[in-house]
Amino acid sequence: MTRARAAAKLSEPTASSGQAAPRSQDAPVSRESLDAAPRRAHKKSGRTTRDPERTSAAILAASVREFTDKGYGGARINEIAKRAGVNKRMLYHYFGGKEALYLAVLEGAYVAIRSAETRLHLADQDPVDGMRELALFTWRYFLEHPEFLSLLSTENLHRAKYLKRSARIFDLHSPLVAVISDLLQRGAANGQFRADADPVKVYVSIAALGFFYLSNRWTLSTIFRRDLAEPQELDAWGHHIVDTILASLRP
């Protein structure tokens, strides 16, 4: 199995519990599912080694937990193998080592969110409605997948050293830029948006408003004596992101 094919396994559909906001049914595995994946991998004793896809999925799920909890430097292959219920030789056989496994996890994380975004069908929506849905989706995705933000933080500490080695990362993000460009162009033609908005800057603004809030919510809550992790605060911040983005796009 190639690394790319193995990485894509992280974006397979999982069941979602009731959510108040739109989200894709193909969102990546939750933390509970990550814990359960290794157990499922050897539910039927003796079959793990004869089921390559199940084994690679268990290894990737265990790797997400290990890299999320300990970062790249602290993660250990022995622990990943133990979590996945496989031996190290099998792990190396599938992924070739720690760096390759970490890159597979990074790619899988991006595949998951980009795949979920495509299911919003933004090209079929009114530009304002589409931009609102993208902003809310991004915020709620961050809330539901803290492992995604943790992996991004780890990779930024390394200045994208490993992500730069990915042969597919640009292709994963090109469709997103194209979709946002389409929303902006149609909105400008309708007089809903200004004509000079940059799609990359728009998305970075959406992501930044969500990422900064979550990564700093503990210090901000302490400084302002206001629990920013309360559900009503989180919901209100999502709508604030929408209002801010739409206001920045007005003609």
C-alpha positions, -999 to +999 in steps of 0.1 A: +000+000+000+014+035-009+018+061+017-008+084-001-034+056-001-027+049+036-030+086+045-064+088+027-078+062+051-081+089+078-108+106+058-131+077+057-167+084+069-175+081+106-208+085+124-215+119+139-236+128+169-262+155+168-247+188+159-264+221+157-244+232+127-238+218+092-210+194+090-199+167+067-208+131+074-173+124+062-155+142+089-124+125+103-122+102+132-130+116+167-107+110+197-130+083+209-128+065+175-090+069+175-090+049+208-113+023+194-096+017+161-067-003+174-091-025+194-112-031+162-080-039+143-075-071+164-111-078+173-107-110+154-075-126+167-049-135+141-065-116+112-048-082+116-017-092+096-040-105+068-060-073+065-037-046+052-063-018+051-075-024+086-039-026+099-028+006+082-059+024+095-051+012+130-015+024+127-026+058+114-052+062+141-027+053+168-002+077+152-026+106+153-030+102+190+007+098+197+017+129+176-012+149+190-003+141+226+035+143+224+044+162+192+069+149+167+099+149+190+081+131+219+063+106+198+077+070+199+073+043+173+071+017+201+041+034+216+024+038+182+029+001+175+015-007+210-015+015+205-022-001+171-017-037+183+011-044+158+048-050+160+074-024+149+084-045+119+049-043+105+047-006+111+080+000+092+067-023+065+037-001+059+051+033+064+089+031+064+097+050+095+087+079+118+091+107+094+071+090+067+044+081+092+042+116+105+038+130+070+011+104+063-007+117+094-004+153+083-016+146+048-045+125+062-055+154+084-056+178+054-074+153+033-101+149+059-110+186+062-107+193+025-130+163+018-155+176+043-155+210+027-163+197-007-195+183+007-207+217+016-215+222-022-206+259-019-207+264-057-244+258-056-251+284-029-257+321-029-223+338-023-232+353+011-248+320+023-218+301+010-193+323+027-213+321+060-214+283+058-177+280+051-169+302+081-192+283+104-180+250+091-144+259+097-150+271+132-170+240+142-145+217+125-118+231+147-140+226+178-148+190+169-112+181+159-087+195+183-062+169+170-061+188+137-051+221+154-025+202+175-009+187+145-008+221+128+008+236+158+035+209+159+043+213+122+045+251+125+070+246+153+091+228+127+084+255+101+066+231+079+098+210+075+079+178+069+049+192+051+072+207+024+081+171+015+045+163+006+040+158-032+003+163-029-004+191-004-007+218-031-032+198-051-053+193-019-057+230-014-062+242-050-099+232-051-105+252-019-090+283-034-110+278-065-143+275-046-137+306-026-127+325-057-160+314-073-180+327-043-161+360-044-165+365-081-202+357-081-207+379-050-188+408-067-209+404-099-241+406-077-229+436-058-227+416-026-189+416-022-161+440-031-143+431-063-107+430-050-110+403-023-082+377-022-095+342-017-064+331+002-065+360+026-102+354+031-096+318+041-066+327+063-088+352+081-115+326+088-089+301+100-070+327+121-101+339+139-109+304+149-073+291+156-062+320+178-093+319+199-089+282+206-052+281+211-053+311+235-087+305+252-072+296+286-050+326+289-077+349+275-102+335+299-079+341+328-070+377+317-106+388+311-122+366+338-146+352+313-149+315+305-143+315+267-147+277+266-184+278+276-208+266+249-226+299+246-192+317+242-181+293+215-213+296+196-212+334+198-176+334+186-186+314+155-212+340+146-187+368+153-164+351+127-192+352+102-200+388+109-164+398+107-157+381+074-189+393+057-182+428+069-147+427+054-162+417+020-189+444+017-185+466-014 
